[in-house]
Amino acid sequence: MKNKQVTIIDYGMGNLASIKNALVHLGTRVTISDDPDFISKSNFSILPGVGSFKTAMNKIREKKIDEAIFDLIKKGNYLLGICLGMQILGKSSTEDGYTEGLGLVENEVIKFEKSNTYGNKIPHIGFNSVNFDSGNKLFKDLNNNLDFYFVHSYFMQTKGLKKNISTTNYGIDFLSSFNIENIFATQFHPEKSQKNGLMLLKNFLNFL
């Protein structure tokens, strides 16, 4: 891990310090950047996020970070989206009105409602179990149905994604992670998920 260089993408929304601390704990070198040119050249990038999908997308487009993300993926570099960062990778969200995402996956993001959570409180906050398919390298050396930390009111639908995914139940099954080639994403916060989250981050960094 000592030779790994990770870029945390800073578009003005996200708990960057906790992610940086987790990565430093793993022995990686970390740069926080909003420079599109720097981001596009990064071997490993993490797209965090907390807050409004619409606001996030406006900031990302304003800073031309969307172009940098497309470029780094095209180069074969690795991207991990976390929480809102995962949702942004999708087709669209209904948060604060319809907003198009980066469209790297075709899945839409919708809100938890009383009708689909069956009495569970909204937002979904706290540790919950994650069920992943066998052979999912993001969860290497982790047992199935371990707990990870969530905090969100919107979720990505599972439609169309069947391989290298995980789901979590909160009245309804929702997509809690996915991996498509060099694109990774988790709805949960690995940096707040103690040893399970650290192992997952370590697995991500071992892909190159």
N, C-alpha and C positions, 0 to 999 in steps of 0.2 A: 504493500500500500504506500510505502514511502515515496515511490516515484510517480504516483498518480497525481494528476493536476485536474481539479474540478472547478468549473465555473458555475456560480449561482447567479441566475439571471435576475437582475434587479429592474423591475418596471414600476416600483413604487408601492407594491402590495405583497406582503408576505412576511413571515417571521424568519428573516434571513439569519439572525444570530443563532437560533437554536439548531438550524440545519448546519451552519458552519461549525458549531461546537461539536456536533455529532461526527462530522467528517474529519475534523481535526483529531478527535478521539481515536479515529481509525487510522490516523497517521498520514492522511492525505494533505496535499497543498491546496488551499482554497483561495479563489479570487471571486469577489462579488463585483459584477460589472453590468452596466447598461449600454456598453459600446457594441453596436451590431457587428462591427468588423471583428472584434475580439471574440465575441460569442460564436460567430460562424466558424471560427477556426478551432474551437475548443473540442477536445476529444470526448470529454464528459461534461454535460451541462445539466443543471437541475432547474426546473421551472416551478417555483413555489407559488403560493397564492392564498390569500384570505380576503374575503369580501365579495363585492359585486362582480359578476361575470361581465356585465356591460361596461362598467368602469375599467375593468382589467383589459378588455379588448381595445377600448379606446386608447388607453395608455400604451399598449403594446404596438398598435398601429402608428400612433403618434411618434414613438421612438424608433420605428422601423425594426423592431425586434421580431416581428412576424417574418420578415424577409430573412433575417439572420437564422431563425429556427428552421425555415425551409431549406436554407443553404447548408446548415450543419448536418441535417438529416440526409440531404442529397449526397454529401461527401462521405457518408457512412459513419459519422460520429454518433455518439450515444446521448439520448435525451431521456430524463426522468421527470415527469410531471407529478406534482404532489398536491392533493386536495383540489383547490380551484385550478391549480396548474394542470391537473388531469382533465378537468371539465373543459378547459380552454382548448384542448386538443380535439374536442368533438366538433360535430357539425353545427350545433346551435344550442342556445339555452332560452328558457322562458323567463329567466330572472330579470325583473325590471323591464319587461317587454321583450319581444323576440330580438335576439342578437346572434349573428353568425359568429362561430368560432373559427379556429384555424382549419378545421375540416380534415385533419390528418386521420381521423376515423369518422365513419358516417353516423355514429351514435349521437342521439340527442340527450340533452340534460333537462330534467323536469323536477318539480318540487315534490317533496314528501307532503302528503295530504292525510287528513284523518281517515279518509276512505281507504287508503292503501297501507297505512301503518298500524291499523287495528288497535288504536288506543295508545300507541307509543308516543312519547313526547317529541315535539319538533322544536328545535333542531335535534338531530341525532348526535348526542355527546357522550363520550366515554369509550371504554374498551369493549370490543365486540369481536366475535370469532370470524375468521376468514377461511373460506373453503376453496382450495385450489386444485386444479387438475394435476394428475401425476406427470412428472417430467417437466414441470414448470421450473425453469432454472432460476427464476427470481427468488424462489422459495427453497433453494437448495439447502439441505441440512436442517430444514425446519419441519416440524411435525404439522400435519394438517389440523385445521380448526384451532390454531393458536390465536390469541387475542392481540389486536392492534388498536391504536387510539384513533377515534373519529371525532370530528366536529363539523357538521354540515347540515343544511336544510334542503339541498338539491342533490340529485344523484344522476348518474349516467345509466341509461338503459342497456341491457345486455344484448339486445337484438343484433344478430349477425356475427357476433364474436363467440367462438366456441373453443378455441385452442389457446393455451397459455394465458388463461384468465383466472380470476378468482371472483367469487360472489360472497356477499354477506346478507344476512336476513335481518330486516328491521320491519317486520310485518309483511314486507315484500322483499323478494330477492333483488339486489341491485349489484351492479358491476363495481367491485372494490379494487380491482387492478387488471391491467392487461399488458401484453407484450406483443408488438408486431415488428418483427425484424429489429431495428435499432431504436425503436420507440417504446418506452416503458412508462407506466403510470400507476399511481396508487391513490385511491380516494382517502385512505387513512394516512396518518402522519408517522412515517417510520422514525423520524427524529424524536418523537414523543412516545415511542412504543418500546422503550427500554431495550433489553437484549435482543428481542425478536426484531425490532426495527433496525438495530445496528447490524445484525446478520444480513438482513435484506439489503441494506445499503452496501455492505461488503460484497454481496453477490452481484449487485449492479456494477460495481467498480471492477469486478473480475471478468467482465465480458470482453474487453479488448485484449 
